[in-house]
């Protein structure tokens, strides 16, 4: 499989396309490593994670540049990707506390009960292309291994290099026992075995909704736990009393950051009509001022998208929006970056007057495209947002405490921002999408993540003294006599 530099379009690496037999070998390795790893003390596993966190910090610049080249994120965005792999690793270092069970002395006379969290076994992660460090090595590894599981990761086919380099570091400098984490690069077909092999106890997936539904249905039917984080179409509700300048800046950062290729972008802005013209004008002005360029140029504010195919998909969506009747305010389809003519660039794009029923306003585009929906009131805006089938995140910009509180209570979004453009919680809280943005029970990260990767075991204990032993025998003999 070829990997390209998104800024130049040039092939920079070839990676193996594993066969199904090789995927099974990865499962074999994880299953073989599980008994010893799961029985290692949680203190020792935590110490290894402490050291691993420092290894990632030491290689931050190297991993940042690699991520920027293969994906197209700016250097700042790529650095953030790696830092978001480090943050959950730090959370995992708190495992002796966050994975504690419960205990109760004397639940009834002479009886004690305790509940423990036990590892599942082999777990699998299927990663998307857009966060090659954070998702496999932040969402799918730290909590899984610190709670005693072993892991098989399917790296994203378009952007596997960052994940593969981290895998090398995991063993070369991390010092982990062989088989604790295993990584494969393969197509969807070969990875299907992860959904059915009885040794795999749980699946974490991030990607499109159609694939997420497929994984959820097949894996769950085979008795596996599933976290399927899927598509989004996050909306921002902008009320007339907002701080307009700050609101536009937040939308710019959220919508065009990572070239729109993230599920927590804000591609749809629902604006009160009284300020809509001013909002769109200022948004266009600031978007036009963004420097589009090579991802690893420190001056770049908007880098390329991941591939020529993805660029074409975004351009097709823009044209579909025009065909559906939206007004093209800013067109980024034909942008050319001097000296990087082969790169996969799409400039900031704005479509205004997007109406209900337009597919461009309801489906995920995953690119630097802002869609404007105009409404008269808070209530109308909230209804427009909640009508969307996705509910990953939602945001309101207002200075009105009543509307902010009503929004917090009534929005369908699982992650809510109030004057916050990207309402992504820290790793200490779950990444809590809803509706068609998530299939499963426990979300990634936070206490949800610990529960997902562990099973409960409840133990009731009773120790006999002479008096209780005789009493038990008498009770048993009396029972026999009655029977």
C-alpha positions in Angstrom: 0.0 0.0 0.0 1.4 3.4 -1.0 1.6 6.3 1.5 1.7 9.9 0.0 3.0 13.2 1.2 -0.3 15.2 1.2 1.5 18.5 0.5 3.3 17.2 -2.6 1.3 14.2 -3.8 4.5 12.2 -3.9 4.7 8.6 -2.6 6.9 8.6 0.5 6.5 5.0 1.6 5.1 1.5 0.9 3.7 -0.6 3.7 2.7 -4.2 3.7 -0.9 -5.3 3.0 -1.2 -8.1 5.5 -3.1 -11.3 4.6 -5.8 -12.7 6.8 -3.3 -15.3 8.1 -1.0 -12.5 9.2 -3.8 -10.8 11.1 -4.5 -14.1 12.8 -0.8 -14.3 13.7 -1.2 -10.9 15.4 -4.2 -12.3 17.4 -2.1 -15.3 18.3 0.7 -13.1 19.6 -1.7 -11.1 21.7 -3.4 -14.2 23.1 -0.1 -15.7 24.0 1.0 -12.6 25.8 -2.2 -12.1 27.7 -1.7 -14.5 30.7 1.6 -13.1 31.8 0.6 -9.5 31.1 -2.7 -9.7 32.9 -1.2 -11.3 36.0 1.5 -8.6 36.2 0.8 -6.3 39.1 -1.0 -3.1 38.2 1.8 -1.2 39.9 4.3 -2.7 37.4 2.1 -2.0 34.4 1.6 1.6 35.6 5.4 2.0 35.9 5.8 0.9 32.3 3.2 3.5 31.3 5.0 6.2 33.2 8.2 5.4 31.3 6.2 5.1 28.0 4.8 8.6 28.4 8.3 10.0 28.6 9.4 8.2 25.5 6.5 9.8 23.6 7.5 13.2 24.9 11.1 12.7 23.8 10.0 11.8 20.3 7.4 14.5 20.0 9.1 16.5 17.2 9.9 13.5 15.1 6.3 12.2 15.4 4.8 15.6 14.7 6.7 16.0 11.4 5.8 12.4 10.3 2.1 13.0 11.1 2.2 16.3 9.2 3.7 14.8 6.1 1.5 11.7 5.7 -1.8 13.4 6.7 -1.5 17.1 5.9 -2.0 18.6 9.3 -0.1 21.8 10.0 2.8 21.4 12.4 0.7 22.7 15.3 -2.2 20.4 14.5 0.1 17.4 14.2 1.8 18.2 17.5 -1.6 18.3 19.1 -2.4 14.9 17.6 0.6 13.4 19.4 -0.1 15.3 22.6 -3.6 13.8 22.6 -1.9 10.4 22.6 0.2 11.4 25.6 -2.8 12.7 27.6 -4.6 9.3 27.8 -1.3 7.7 28.7 -1.1 10.0 31.7 -4.7 9.1 32.6 -3.7 5.4 32.4 -1.0 6.0 34.9 -3.8 6.6 37.4 -5.0 3.1 36.9 -4.4 2.0 40.6 -7.0 4.5 41.5 -9.5 4.7 38.6 -9.8 0.9 38.2 -10.5 0.2 41.8 -13.5 -1.9 42.6 -15.7 -1.7 45.7 -15.7 -3.6 49.0 -18.2 -3.8 51.9 -17.5 -5.4 55.2 -20.2 -7.3 57.0 -22.9 -7.0 54.2 -24.6 -9.5 56.5 -23.3 -11.0 59.7 -20.0 -12.7 59.0 -20.1 -12.1 55.2 -17.9 -9.6 53.2 -18.5 -8.7 49.5 -16.0 -7.1 47.1 -16.2 -6.2 43.4 -13.2 -6.2 41.2 -12.4 -5.0 37.6 -10.8 -7.8 35.6 -9.2 -7.6 32.1 -11.2 -9.0 29.1 -8.3 -10.6 27.2 -7.4 -9.7 23.6 -9.0 -6.5 22.4 -8.8 -4.9 18.9 -8.8 -1.3 17.6 -9.6 -0.2 14.0 -8.2 3.3 13.4 -9.2 6.0 11.0 -6.8 8.1 8.9 -7.4 11.5 10.5 -5.7 11.1 13.9 -2.8 8.5 13.4 -1.3 9.1 16.8 -4.2 10.1 19.1 -6.7 7.4 18.2 -4.7 4.2 18.0 -2.2 5.2 20.7 -4.4 7.3 22.9 -7.9 5.9 22.6 -7.1 2.3 21.9 -3.9 1.3 23.8 -3.3 3.0 27.2 -6.4 2.1 29.2 -6.6 -1.3 27.5 -3.1 -2.4 28.4 -2.9 -0.8 31.9 -6.1 -2.8 32.9 -4.3 -6.0 31.8 -5.5 -6.6 28.2 -3.4 -7.2 25.1 -4.2 -5.3 21.8 -4.3 -5.8 18.1 -4.5 -2.5 16.1 -5.4 -2.1 12.5 -3.7 1.1 11.4 -5.3 3.4 8.9 -4.3 2.4 5.3 -3.8 6.0 4.2 -1.8 7.2 7.2 -0.1 4.2 8.9 3.5 5.7 9.3 3.0 7.5 12.6 1.3 4.6 14.2 4.0 2.2 12.9 6.8 4.4 14.2 5.1 4.6 17.6 4.9 0.8 17.6 8.7 0.6 17.0 9.3 2.9 19.9 6.9 0.9 22.1 9.2 -2.1 22.1 12.6 -0.5 21.4 12.4 2.2 24.1 9.2 1.4 26.0 10.5 -1.9 27.2 7.1 -3.7 27.0 6.9 -7.5 26.8 6.4 -8.9 23.3 2.8 -9.3 22.2 1.2 -6.7 24.4 0.4 -4.5 21.4 0.4 -5.8 17.9 -0.2 -3.7 14.7 -1.3 -4.8 11.2 -1.7 -2.8 8.0 -4.3 -4.4 5.8 -7.6 -3.8 3.9 -11.0 -3.9 5.4 -11.5 -7.5 4.1 -8.5 -8.9 6.0 -9.5 -7.2 9.2 -13.0 -8.7 9.2 -11.5 -11.6 11.2 -11.2 -9.3 14.2 -15.0 -9.2 14.3 -15.5 -12.9 14.5 -12.4 -14.5 16.1 -13.6 -15.8 19.5 -10.3 -14.7 21.2 -11.0 -11.0 20.5 -13.3 -9.8 23.3 -13.9 -6.2 22.4 -13.6 -3.8 19.4 -13.0 -0.1 19.3 -13.7 1.5 16.0 -13.5 5.1 14.6 -14.8 5.9 11.1 -17.9 6.2 9.0 -21.3 5.4 10.2 -22.0 2.7 7.6 -18.9 0.8 8.6 -19.5 1.4 12.3 -23.0 -0.1 12.0 -21.5 -3.1 10.2 -18.8 -3.6 12.8 -21.3 -3.2 15.7 -23.8 -5.7 14.3 -21.2 -8.4 13.4 -19.0 -8.1 16.5 -21.9 -7.9 18.9 -23.5 -10.9 17.3 -20.3 -12.7 18.0 -20.4 -11.8 21.7 -18.0 -8.9 21.6 -18.2 -5.5 23.3 -18.1 -2.6 20.8 -17.3 1.1 20.9 -18.1 2.5 17.4 -17.3 6.2 17.2 -18.8 7.3 13.8 -19.6 10.3 11.7 -20.7 13.8 12.8 -22.3 16.9 11.5 -21.8 19.2 14.4 -23.8 22.4 14.5 -23.1 25.7 16.2 -26.0 28.0 17.2 -25.0 31.6 17.0 -27.4 34.0 18.8 -27.6 37.7 18.2 -26.1 38.6 21.6 -22.9 36.7 21.0 -19.5 38.3 20.9 -19.3 38.4 17.1 -15.5 38.6 16.7 -14.7 35.8 19.2 -17.5 33.7 17.7 -16.1 34.0 14.2 -12.6 33.2 15.4 -13.9 30.1 17.1 -15.7 28.9 14.0 -12.7 29.5 11.8 -10.5 27.5 14.2 -13.0 24.7 14.6 -14.2 24.4 10.9 -10.9 24.8 9.1 -8.5 23.3 11.7 -7.2 19.9 10.5 -8.7 20.9 7.1 -12.1 20.0 8.5 -11.0 16.3 8.7 -12.1 15.7 12.3 -15.4 14.6 13.8 -15.4 17.6 16.2 -15.3 20.3 13.5 -18.1 22.8 13.3 -19.2 22.5 9.6 -22.7 23.9 10.2 -23.4 27.3 11.7 -27.0 28.1 12.6 -27.2 31.9 12.8 -29.9 34.2 13.9 -31.1 36.2 10.9 -30.6 39.6 12.7 -26.8 39.1 12.6 -26.4 36.6 9.7 -25.2 39.0 7.1 -22.6 40.5 9.4 -21.5 37.0 10.6 -21.0 35.7 7.0 -19.2 38.8 5.9 -16.7 38.6 8.8 -16.3 34.8 8.4 -15.5 35.3 4.7 -13.0 38.0 5.5 -11.1 35.9 8.0 -11.3 32.7 5.9 -9.7 34.5 2.9 -6.9 35.7 5.1 -5.8 32.2 6.0 -2.6 31.0 4.5 -3.1 27.7 2.6 0.1 25.8 2.1 2.5 23.0 2.7 1.6 21.3 6.0 5.1 21.4 7.4 5.6 25.1 6.6 5.4 26.8 10.0 3.5 29.7 8.4 0.7 27.5 7.1 -2.8 27.9 8.7 -4.7 25.4 6.5 -2.9 22.4 5.1 -4.0 19.8 2.4 -6.5 17.0 2.8 -5.3 13.5 3.0 -5.6 12.3 -0.6 -6.6 13.2 -4.2 -9.6 11.0 -3.8 -10.7 12.8 -0.6 -10.2 16.2 -2.3 -12.4 15.1 -5.1 -15.1 14.0 -2.7 -15.1 17.4 -0.9 -15.3 19.2 -4.3 -18.2 17.0 -5.3 -20.0 17.9 -2.1 -19.5 21.6 -2.7 -20.9 21.3 -6.2 -23.9 19.3 -4.8 -24.6 22.1 -2.4 -24.6 24.6 -5.2 -26.9 22.3 -7.2 -29.3 22.0 -4.3 -29.6 25.8 -4.1 -27.1 27.0 -1.5 -25.3 30.3 -2.2 -21.6 30.0 -2.8 -19.9 32.8 -0.8 -16.3 31.5 -0.9 -15.0 28.8 -3.2 -11.8 26.9 -2.3 -11.9 24.2 -5.0 -9.4 25.7 -7.4 -6.8 26.9 -5.1 -3.1 26.4 -6.2 -0.2 26.5 -3.8 3.0 27.6 -5.7 5.8 24.9 -5.6 3.2 22.4 -4.2 1.0 22.0 -7.3 0.7 18.3 -6.7 -0.7 18.7 -3.2 -4.3 17.9 -2.2 -5.4 21.4 -1.3 -8.9 22.7 -0.8 -9.3 26.3 0.4 -11.8 27.6 2.9 -15.3 27.3 1.4 -18.6 28.9 2.6 -22.1 28.0 1.4 -24.9 30.2 2.7 -28.7 29.8 2.9 -28.5 26.0 3.4 -32.1 24.9 3.8 -33.7 21.8 5.5 -33.6 18.8 3.2 -30.3 19.8 1.5 -28.1 16.8 1.8 -25.0 19.0 2.0 -26.3 20.3 5.3 -27.0 16.9 6.8 -24.1 14.6 5.7 -20.5 14.7 6.8 -18.2 16.3 4.2 -15.0 16.1 6.3 -13.4 19.1 4.7 -12.9 22.8 5.1 -16.4 23.7 4.2 -18.7 26.0 6.3 -22.5 25.7 5.8 -24.8 28.5 7.0 -28.3 27.9 8.1 -30.4 31.0 9.0 -33.1 30.9 11.7 -35.2 33.5 13.5 -35.2 32.3 17.1 -33.3 30.1 19.6 -36.1 27.6 19.6 -36.0 27.3 15.8 -32.3 26.9 15.8 -32.3 24.2 18.5 -34.9 22.3 16.5 -32.8 22.5 13.3 -29.8 21.2 15.2 -31.6 18.3 16.9 -33.3 17.2 13.6 -29.8 16.1 12.4 -29.3 12.3 12.6 -25.8 12.8 14.1 -25.1 14.1 17.6 -21.4 14.0 18.3 -21.0 17.6 19.4 -23.0 20.9 19.5 -22.1 24.4 20.5 -23.9 27.7 21.3 -22.5 31.2 21.2 -24.4 33.6 23.5 -24.1 35.8 26.5 -27.6 34.8 27.7 -27.4 32.5 30.7 -31.0 31.2 30.2 -30.4 30.2 26.6 -27.1 28.6 27.4 -28.6 26.5 30.2 -31.6 25.5 28.0 -29.2 24.5 25.3 -27.1 22.5 27.6 -30.2 20.6 28.8 -32.0 20.1 25.4 -29.3 19.7 22.7 -28.9 16.1 21.4 -25.1 16.6 21.2 -23.1 14.3 23.4 -20.3 16.9 23.8 -21.5 20.4 24.4 -19.8 23.7 24.1 -20.9 27.0 25.5 -18.8 29.7 23.7 -16.3 26.9 23.0 -15.7 26.0 19.4 -14.3 22.5 19.9 -16.0 20.9 22.9 -13.6 18.0 23.1 -13.2 17.0 26.8 -9.9 16.0 28.3 -9.1 12.3 28.5 -10.4 12.2 32.1 -14.0 12.4 30.6 -15.6 10.1 28.0 -15.8 11.1 24.4 -19.6 10.9 24.4 -21.2 11.1 21.0 -24.9 10.2 20.6 -27.4 9.0 17.9 -25.8 7.9 14.6 -22.4 9.2 15.9 -22.0 6.3 18.3 -22.9 2.6 18.6 -22.2 0.8 21.8 -22.5 1.3 25.5 -19.3 2.6 27.1 -17.5 5.4 25.3 -13.8 5.8 24.9 -11.7 7.4 27.7 -12.6 8.5 31.2 -14.2 6.0 33.5 -16.3 4.7 30.6 -13.0 3.5 29.0 -11.9 1.6 32.1 -15.3 -0.1 32.3 -15.2 -1.0 28.6 -11.9 -2.8 28.9 -12.8 -4.6 32.1 -15.4 -7.0 33.4 -16.8 -7.0 36.9 -16.2 -9.9 39.3 -18.0 -9.9 42.6 -16.8 -12.1 45.4 -18.7 -12.9 48.6 -16.6 -14.3 51.5 -17.4 -16.0 54.8 -14.9 -17.5 57.3 -16.1 -20.0 59.9 -15.4 -20.0 63.6 -16.5 -22.9 65.8 -19.8 -21.3 66.7 -20.8 -20.4 63.1 -19.5 -23.8 61.8 -21.8 -25.7 64.2 -24.7 -23.4 63.4 -24.2 -24.0 59.7 -24.1 -27.8 60.2 -27.2 -27.7 62.4 -29.0 -25.6 59.8 -28.0 -28.0 57.0 -29.1 -31.1 58.9 -32.4 -29.4 59.7 -32.8 -28.7 56.0 -32.2 -32.4 55.2 -34.7 -33.5 57.7 -37.4 -31.1 56.4 -36.7 -32.4 52.8 
